[in-house]
Structures are given as C-alpha cells and as structure tokens.
Amino acid sequence: MISKRAFDVEFNVNNQEFMIAGKLRPQNEAEIEGLLQEIDKAAAQVRGTFFLNVKRLAYLNSIAFRALGRLIADLAKRRFDMQFVIVTSGVLGWPTRKFSSIAQQSFNVSIAEYDKDFYPGQSFLEDGGFIPILRTQTRLTWRHERGILPKHGLRAGMEIADICCGIGDFAMLMNREFSPARLLALDHSRSSLDYARKVAAEFGMTDIEYVHGDASGIMIDDNSFDFVTCRHSLQIFDRPELIVRELFRICKPGGRVYVTNEKISQCFGEPRGESITAAYAEVADLFAHFKMDLEFGPKSRRALADAGFDDIIIDSFTVANTDGKPEEFAEMVTAWEDVFINEMCRDRGDAPERVAMIQRGLQDHMKAALHPSGYAGWPVWAASGRKPS
Ligand SMILES: C[S@@+](CC[C@H](N)C(=O)[O-])C[C@H]1O[C@@H](n2cnc3c(N)ncnc32)[C@H](O)[C@@H]1O
C-alpha cells in the first residue's frame, strides 16, 4: 500500500486487480496524473480481464470521475481484446450508478456490484427471518465463548471490532463482560443494525459504534483494532479469504482475529440419530446451493494460516440441550426450520419429498433435545490467529 495520499492503491497482478481505496478529491487533474499512470501501467501487464476495484473508495469528486472515465474509455478502445470490470460496492449506492455511465460507453467495460455477486444468500440473512436465529444462537454459544475468549486473547480495555455483527448481541455481551476501550460493530444489513441500536439503547449501552459497511472492503484504516471478531460469517461468503484479508488488515500487529464457524452436517441427536444426520447432510447441501459453506468450521485454521496469521488457536465446542434449558436448544432448531424449509427449500424449488425429509430430521432434532433422556448437539469451531508484529 502507498499511503501518503488521501487514497491508497494496490495492484494485485495475480488477480489482475487494481484497487483504489479512500478519497479522491483532486483540485485539478494534474494531482491524480500519477494515479492514472499507475492504472495504465497495471492494465498493460494484464491479459483477458482487468479489474478496477473501487469498492473501498469512499468519495470521488467530479474532476477525478471525469479523468477516470476518460482513462477507462481510452483503455477500452486501445485494448479492445480485453474486458474491463469496475468492481463497486452496493453499500454506498453512488459508485454503481456513477460508474455505470462509464460502462455504457464501451462494449468491453462492465460493472460488478461486489456484495451482490459475492453474497448470493444475502436475502435470507438480511431480512427479518434471521433475527430469532441469531438471538438464540448467540445466547447458546455465549456460555461456551465467554470461557474461551480470554484464551484467544480477549482482555479488558482492548479496542475491538465485530465484523458482520448481525443484530449486535455478541457485541453487547463483549461490552458487558470485557469492558473494551472501544467497540465497533459493523454489518451490511441496515435492518439488523437498526435492531442492534434499539436493543443497545434499551440496555443503556451508548458506547458501541454500530456502522453500516461491507466486510469485503471495510472503510477502516489498517492496524486499527487489538481484537477483531467475525462470527458465523466466513461460512456465508463464497470467497471467505477476501474477508479474512480485511480482518487481517484492520487488526493491529500483535493483535488477534477471532472467527467462529459451523460444520452443520455434524449436528447430532439421539433418539432418531439417523433421521437427524440425514437431514443435516441435506442442510449443508442446501446452503451450498446458495454458495454458502456451512461446513467451514474445521477449515478456519487453514484460512487463518493462509492469510498470514501466526499462533493460531482452534477449539471446537458443542452447544447441547444439556447446557441449559433444553427448550432453548429446541427454539433454535425451530428458528432454523422456519428459514430452511419456508425460505431456502422453497427458493431452491425442492421436491415435496425432499422438503419432508429435511423437516422430519429437524423435528427429530427438536424431539431429541426435549426428550427426558435425549441428547442433541450443534458443534461450532472457534479459531483465532495473531497478526505478526
Ligand atoms: C450468519 S450472520 C452472523 C451474525 C453475527 N456475527 C452472529 O454471530 O450472530 C451473517 C451476518 O453477515 C452480514 N453480512 C453479510 N454480508 C456482509 C457484508 N458484505 N459486509 C458486512 N456484513 C455482511 C449479514 O447481514 C449477517 O448479519
């Protein structure tokens, strides 16, 4: 990264991608002449498709926009054998609109709205249906996580970011138990953030910063937080490594990134173990259809290692009906059933027999949880790594 200016640029030759982040507000075109030359030079090294990634560009004035537009049109004309893709983020709204006008002028220039293409399961997770799931899940996992978080490096007085915070319950729990110096919670879903703010206000927690943003292009400076969490979310992206890269970037050297993920096919229960196992194998397949990898849990160690973390710690724990009230476990499975059956199976267009089989297995899981001598479990993997100093 080159960071003397109000913007940063990075050219990744392997991905054929030139990224511009920050703010572009020159007083005249000469001020960004260097940037234009860098883009031109990068494009000269590429064959096939050149990606101009502006998803972390927070501001662009009309001088810069005109100059970029001219450069892209000129490149598209000179290199008519190539495709030019401008990668924008739907979070800000304006970039897609603005850059679309450039794309319309050349047959070989197009726009890819990153979070839209990148996150096919968005509609399931961002509308209200997921709120009861996230509430119950966090209540159940917290019993385990509260104990293991210190082992993963969480201490009082830290600066913490919770990326993909959902409805913010985990942020509130960390705030209460670990008294951070700063706590920022970011998500892409406005309805979840509204909900999170409302709940935090009800509990008188005015110190959590809830921020709307895109985890794949976080508008936060490098090396900003001591402890960065991202729970149950790498598993919903089809390119989780890009999120891990952002978590790494915003973490301070010596700080840690903590992630949790599932391996849904490992959910178990007795009695009726076979029906339960068969149903959850189908659930893993259902998520895979929407490009979500709910089998990601044990892959977390590798994902952190590949991103450059050291001192990686990985734990797995099982949320079980015997942890507390069995009704709470059953409540979680009921919330799962609602979304899996009524939204996801329906959207995939599943045959009635297949839906019935999944539903039966989920209901058997609930029954196992509520059975006086039954045992029902949901395994979760928690992993963390240190960003080298
Ligand atoms: C499975 S939920 C997990 C929420 C929370 N971490 C928890 O454990 O309860 C995934 C969350 O990721 C959010 N999300 C999805 N795509 C995102 C993106 N590109 N940037 C930020 N958040 C995103 C969703 O809105 C959702 O709240």
The ligand as a Gaussian input file, in Angstrom:
#p B3LYP/6-31G(d) Opt

LIG

0 1
 C      -24.863000     -15.541000       9.915000
 S      -24.942000     -13.857000      10.277000
 C      -23.899000     -13.749000      11.690000
 C      -24.185000     -12.550000      12.532000
 C      -23.414000     -12.447000      13.841000
 N      -21.995000     -12.376000      13.656000
 C      -23.774000     -13.571000      14.757000
 O      -22.923000     -14.431000      15.006000
 O      -24.902000     -13.607000      15.227000
 C      -24.016000     -13.116000       8.991000
 C      -24.050000     -11.612000       9.016000
 O      -23.175000     -11.127000       7.998000
 C      -23.766000      -9.946000       7.468000
 N      -23.151000      -9.671000       6.164000
 C      -23.345000     -10.320000       5.013000
 N      -22.614000      -9.796000       4.019000
 C      -21.930000      -8.788000       4.561000
 C      -21.003000      -7.878000       4.032000
 N      -20.617000      -7.911000       2.754000
 N      -20.482000      -6.966000       4.873000
 C      -20.860000      -6.927000       6.192000
 N      -21.751000      -7.766000       6.720000
 C      -22.277000      -8.696000       5.920000
 C      -25.240000     -10.269000       7.420000
 O      -26.024000      -9.109000       7.328000
 C      -25.427000     -11.018000       8.735000
 O      -25.758000     -10.144000       9.767000

